[in-house]
Amino acid sequence: MDWKQVANEPWIWISGAILAGIALYQCTYFMIRALKIMKRCGLQRKDITSIIRGSVITSFGPVMSEIFIMIALVMALSAGFAWQREGAAVDRSLRSSFRRRMRRSAPGRSSAARTSI
């Protein structure tokens, strides 16, 4: 069996779609949670819009590099493998970033309790 035939099997596409779906869910969840926290802290709508705009502009460069990597993976291997790789990379970076922020934003907790998050 040729490796390109295996790379285009339905299970590759299904697992890639599952990983991409999980990553999309996490992005949506963290965005909703961040909006709730900003509103609870008393930020005005204008300030929240400014924060979101700055975040989008700042993330444009890294996102473009991921798009170029994904195009190269599609051309070299297959689109299913590209979706698997990108979904897993987004999932891993979101989890580590969220844990780091949670540790920093826990004001009344001891350092031992902060590391357990």
Protein Blocks (a to p, Z undefined) as FASTA:
>chain_A
ZZklmmmgfklmmmmmmmmmmmmmmmmmmmmmmmmmmmmnopafklmmmmmmmmmmmmmm
mmmmmmmmmmmmmmmmmmklmmmmmmmmmmmmmmmmmmmmmmmmmmkbcfklmmmZZ
